[in-house]
Amino acid sequence: MRSNIHAYQSTVSALLAAKDRVIEEKGAKLIVQTRPSGKVDYRAVDKDKSLMSGGRVTLVKTEVSDRLYLDIFEIDKGLIEWFKNYRTFVDDLIHLQNGLFDYTEEGTDDNIIFFDGFVDWALNQMPELKSRMLPLFEQISDREELGYELIDVPQNLLWDDKET
């Protein structure tokens, strides 16, 4: 669970870098690169390929939760609803990460056309994703254990509900 909270945090950071740096500055772009170790880095670079910001995207992990599903069912049927909610959170976060990675792939005109809209849409998904994630985390651990505040998407980047 904790690693997927890091995945949430790093995904928000990458989306904010895309919005703040890439979309706002003409000719800039977000580059996503998978290292030989499997780790994924992102870099926002300007039109001269100078680094503006960057970081690492923690990939969503599903292996442990997939293996635990049957054990959870046998131990406590009451945890099934928690697990379904957790898997929905995980699946939605995977979808957002895959979109971010797919739309930063170079060489396709479709990616350039849809990148701005995807970033705006994805940023608007994050507050709801966070609101679903926090109760799940609080149910299984002490809130103090998290040790940091989760990143919020600035209000000025969110769509007005009346416009959507």
Solvent accessible surface area in square Angstrom, and as a share of the most:
residue,aa,sasa,rsa
1,M,50,0.22
2,R,83,0.30
3,S,36,0.23
4,N,2,0.01
5,I,0,0.00
6,H,71,0.32
7,A,0,0.00
8,Y,1,0.00
9,Q,25,0.11
10,S,15,0.09
11,T,0,0.00
12,V,0,0.00
13,S,36,0.24
14,A,0,0.00
15,L,1,0.00
16,L,28,0.14
17,A,10,0.08
18,A,0,0.00
19,K,28,0.12
20,D,81,0.42
21,R,106,0.39
22,V,14,0.08
23,I,36,0.18
24,E,117,0.52
25,E,74,0.33
26,K,174,0.74
27,G,54,0.52
28,A,12,0.09
29,K,66,0.28
30,L,7,0.03
31,I,32,0.16
32,V,34,0.20
33,Q,73,0.33
34,T,92,0.53
35,R,92,0.34
36,P,147,0.92
37,S,88,0.57
38,G,34,0.33
39,K,106,0.45
40,V,6,0.03
41,D,17,0.09
42,Y,13,0.05
43,R,80,0.29
44,A,0,0.00
45,V,6,0.04
46,D,29,0.15
47,K,147,0.62
48,D,110,0.57
49,K,139,0.59
50,S,58,0.37
51,L,114,0.57
52,M,43,0.19
53,S,32,0.20
54,G,41,0.40
55,G,32,0.31
56,R,116,0.42
57,V,2,0.01
58,T,41,0.24
59,L,69,0.34
60,V,21,0.12
61,K,104,0.44
62,T,26,0.15
63,E,104,0.47
64,V,89,0.51
65,S,12,0.08
66,D,77,0.40
67,R,167,0.61
68,L,77,0.38
69,Y,83,0.32
70,L,123,0.61
71,D,68,0.35
72,I,21,0.11
73,F,88,0.36
74,E,138,0.62
75,I,139,0.71
76,D,63,0.32
77,K,136,0.58
78,G,60,0.58
79,L,66,0.33
80,I,21,0.11
81,E,104,0.47
82,W,32,0.11
83,F,12,0.05
84,K,107,0.45
85,N,69,0.35
86,Y,9,0.03
87,R,52,0.19
88,T,65,0.38
89,F,0,0.00
90,V,0,0.00
91,D,67,0.34
92,D,51,0.26
93,L,0,0.00
94,I,51,0.26
95,H,111,0.49
96,L,4,0.02
97,Q,6,0.03
98,N,76,0.39
99,G,12,0.11
100,L,0,0.00
101,F,44,0.18
102,D,82,0.43
103,Y,65,0.25
104,T,16,0.09
105,E,106,0.47
106,E,110,0.49
107,G,81,0.78
108,T,55,0.32
109,D,108,0.56
110,D,87,0.45
111,N,19,0.10
112,I,131,0.66
113,I,119,0.60
114,F,109,0.45
115,F,16,0.07
116,D,68,0.35
117,G,44,0.42
118,F,20,0.08
119,V,0,0.00
120,D,35,0.18
121,W,88,0.31
122,A,0,0.00
123,L,0,0.00
124,N,27,0.14
125,Q,53,0.24
126,M,0,0.00
127,P,50,0.31
128,E,92,0.41
129,L,3,0.01
130,K,32,0.13
131,S,66,0.43
132,R,72,0.26
133,M,0,0.00
134,L,29,0.15
135,P,66,0.41
136,L,9,0.04
137,F,5,0.02
138,E,75,0.34
139,Q,124,0.55
140,I,85,0.43
141,S,31,0.20
142,D,89,0.46
143,R,99,0.36
144,E,142,0.64
145,E,99,0.45
146,L,8,0.04
147,G,68,0.65
148,Y,77,0.29
149,E,141,0.63
150,L,11,0.05
151,I,52,0.26
152,D,93,0.48
153,V,9,0.05
154,P,61,0.38
155,Q,145,0.64
156,N,131,0.67
157,L,33,0.17
158,L,42,0.21
159,W,104,0.36
160,D,71,0.37
161,D,125,0.65
162,K,184,0.78
163,E,138,0.62
164,T,112,0.65
